């Protein structure tokens, strides 16, 4: 996870409601493809952690993991096959 200031991205997040309030929700507009990929990986890891701690919202958190991982996969595919 990326260190932002003195905290890691999503550090201490244990509920889905907290995860939804973590900002930023998207990478910076000027982020490189690698930075975007890393950003979405961090969000996927955060939601994965939430799925383990917030049992009432486990399946929704896992769906968020899947969505974030899809973004990672798309970016990695684009890095492998530039147009």
Helices and strands as residue ranges (DSSP letters): E 3-4, E 7-8, H 16-20, H 33-53, G 55-57, H 58-80
